[in-house]
Amino acid sequence: MDPDATAQPDAEYELVQAQDTHAQALARMDRARREQEATDAAGYDQPGEASTRTR
């Protein structure tokens, strides 16, 4: 059996897995950015924390 014949599908599988992991990381980063923007817009330091800004 040709070693390249089995290496190709393995490499393709690993590429798909890496792309999926990358897409998940980008989604987490985007969600964190949106949460941070919402937190900043609300004037809170942390979610659920009282505002530190004075009026």
Helices and strands as residue ranges (DSSP letters): H 3-42
